[in-house]
Amino acid sequence: MTAPSNVSRPGGTVLVTGGAGFIGCAISASLVEAFDRVVVVDNLHPQIHASGSRPTELNAGAELIIGDVAEAATWDAVLAEVTPDVVIHLAAETGTGQSLQESTRHTHVNVVGTSQMLDGLNRHGRLPRRIVLSSSRAVYGEGAWQKADGTRFYPGQRTSETLDRSQWDFPKATPVAMKASETFPAPVSVYGATKLAQEHVLQTWAKSFGVETVVLRLQNVYGPGQSLINPYTGIMSLFCRIAMGGKSIPLYEDGDVRRDFILIDDVASAIVAGAVSPTVQGEPMDIGSGEFQTIGTAAKLIAAHYNAPEPHVTGQYRQGDVRHAWADVSAAEEVLGWTPQYNLAQGIERLANWIDAQPDVQPA
Ligand SMILES: NC(=O)c1ccc[n+]([C@@H]2O[C@H](COP(=O)([O-])OP(=O)(O)OC[C@H]3O[C@@H](n4cnc5c(N)ncnc54)[C@H](O)[C@@H]3O)[C@@H](O)[C@H]2O)c1
């Protein structure tokens, strides 16, 4: 992938935390083109990196420093010899459901990991020009819904009591696209709460020190390179592995859960644009495909690719999942000159072809 042609090549040094993960690897080639030096700091977390070694997808031009972002000593070692012009902060614990059981781990890495990075930058007098944060649509929780008369309201968190009765939607209301300038954040998972805290910690710090920020709230990212072993993320790769084994894909709730599935290539170009764009505006922006699909539609496309039986609805649900989520991406289009390029059918084709080419992939 090459850097978008409508942005300049800033040169200098970019430091990428969590840069050995799914998104980090996908942006690495563009960053090597756009910057003189690319330094990745990543602890090669065993939930994502089964082998514990440098991923082959990480561009050879990127330097990898193995370290935990939540440790002050990591920053002392890194910043002793790296002067970042731009930081892209991706390192995070990302399991939405898992975060309810392991809230300390999620809070420690996502919030303390961010503050340790900022303290390190201060301690070493290495303030970058810009910090790009990969935030999440999880900050919105259920987002805003609309009544028949057009009034918007925030329904809050769905309860076990209503979910046990298979009441999936909020009665007499329809959901509204998530848009940072209009939708009030109201997380319903610890993960979402930590991503919002990350945003707040970063933005208050950055405003005080005159550092630019680009906060991108990503919707559901999928595509080639996504983890095939992490049981807590990656519904699309899981669906592929179920269908590959000739099984019917199980659908939670009624199968009509809406998601905004965005192909990794489109996320990568948004993050690179955030890093190299000559000007930014500082407020959070939403990154998605610009349209929603139901989980059932995605599962059907995947089942068709593998000639698997039709998906089936189980009526199960998962705590921390929101009913519907999709983004209004107009702010990112305007500010970054970025626009998503791929639709769901194209993206699933690319994901499935990549999975089919993996030597050791196991059907689920
Ligand atoms: N993938 C998505 O659908 C999605 C959606 C919204 C937001 N995001 C955000 O994008 C970012 C990257 O996500 P991803 O999909 O690439 O995840 P990923 O799990 O593939 O990558 C995260 C990387 O961070 C590293 N890491 C974890 N804890 C660390 C620590 N303490 N110190 C150093 N490195 C650490 C991991 O080893 C991994 O390489 C995260 O901040 C996540 O919250 C992702």
The ligand as a MOL file (V3000), in Angstrom:
LIG
                    3D

  0  0  0     0  0            999 V3000
M  V30 BEGIN CTAB
M  V30 COUNTS 44 48 0 0 0
M  V30 BEGIN ATOM
M  V30 1 N -9.3610 -3.8460 15.0350 0
M  V30 2 C -10.4690 -3.1680 15.3080 0
M  V30 3 O -11.5870 -3.5530 14.9080 0
M  V30 4 C -10.3780 -1.8690 16.0750 0
M  V30 5 C -11.5400 -1.1010 16.2060 0
M  V30 6 C -11.4860 0.0730 16.9420 0
M  V30 7 C -10.2950 0.4820 17.5110 0
M  V30 8 N -9.1870 -0.2900 17.3810 0 CHG=1
M  V30 9 C -7.9650 0.1730 18.0460 0
M  V30 10 O -6.8670 0.0860 17.1510 0
M  V30 11 C -5.6770 -0.2380 17.8750 0
M  V30 12 C -4.9560 -1.3800 17.2310 0
M  V30 13 O -5.8450 -2.4640 17.1060 0
M  V30 14 P -5.4570 -3.7920 16.3310 0
M  V30 15 O -6.7160 -4.2970 15.7360 0
M  V30 16 O -4.2650 -3.5810 15.5020 0 CHG=-1
M  V30 17 O -5.1140 -4.7330 17.5740 0
M  V30 18 P -3.9990 -5.8370 17.7150 0
M  V30 19 O -4.3270 -6.5600 18.9860 0
M  V30 20 O -3.8120 -6.6300 16.4790 0
M  V30 21 O -2.6750 -4.9730 17.9280 0
M  V30 22 C -2.3720 -4.3590 19.1360 0
M  V30 23 C -0.8670 -4.4460 19.3070 0
M  V30 24 O -0.5490 -3.8410 20.5560 0
M  V30 25 C 0.3930 -4.6560 21.2080 0
M  V30 26 N 0.2630 -4.4380 22.6480 0
M  V30 27 C -0.7520 -4.8370 23.4710 0
M  V30 28 N -0.4870 -4.4570 24.7250 0
M  V30 29 C 0.7120 -3.8060 24.6820 0
M  V30 30 C 1.5250 -3.1970 25.6730 0
M  V30 31 N 1.1740 -3.2010 26.9750 0
M  V30 32 N 2.6890 -2.6220 25.2820 0
M  V30 33 C 3.0730 -2.6480 23.9860 0
M  V30 34 N 2.3580 -3.2180 23.0120 0
M  V30 35 C 1.1790 -3.7790 23.3600 0
M  V30 36 C 0.0710 -6.0760 20.8000 0
M  V30 37 O 1.1910 -6.9610 20.9280 0
M  V30 38 C -0.3550 -5.8800 19.3570 0
M  V30 39 O 0.7450 -6.0540 18.4770 0
M  V30 40 C -6.0880 -0.4360 19.3130 0
M  V30 41 O -5.8350 0.7610 20.0180 0
M  V30 42 C -7.5750 -0.6660 19.2520 0
M  V30 43 O -8.2200 -0.2250 20.4230 0
M  V30 44 C -9.1980 -1.4520 16.6740 0
M  V30 END ATOM
M  V30 BEGIN BOND
M  V30 1 1 1 2
M  V30 2 2 2 3
M  V30 3 1 2 4
M  V30 4 1 4 5
M  V30 5 2 4 44
M  V30 6 2 5 6
M  V30 7 1 6 7
M  V30 8 2 7 8
M  V30 9 1 8 9
M  V30 10 1 8 44
M  V30 11 1 9 10
M  V30 12 1 9 42
M  V30 13 1 10 11
M  V30 14 1 11 12
M  V30 15 1 11 40
M  V30 16 1 12 13
M  V30 17 1 13 14
M  V30 18 2 14 15
M  V30 19 1 14 16
M  V30 20 1 14 17
M  V30 21 1 17 18
M  V30 22 2 18 19
M  V30 23 1 18 20
M  V30 24 1 18 21
M  V30 25 1 21 22
M  V30 26 1 22 23
M  V30 27 1 23 24
M  V30 28 1 23 38
M  V30 29 1 24 25
M  V30 30 1 25 26
M  V30 31 1 25 36
M  V30 32 1 26 27
M  V30 33 1 26 35
M  V30 34 2 27 28
M  V30 35 1 28 29
M  V30 36 1 29 30
M  V30 37 2 29 35
M  V30 38 1 30 31
M  V30 39 2 30 32
M  V30 40 1 32 33
M  V30 41 2 33 34
M  V30 42 1 34 35
M  V30 43 1 36 37
M  V30 44 1 36 38
M  V30 45 1 38 39
M  V30 46 1 40 41
M  V30 47 1 40 42
M  V30 48 1 42 43
M  V30 END BOND
M  V30 END CTAB
M  END
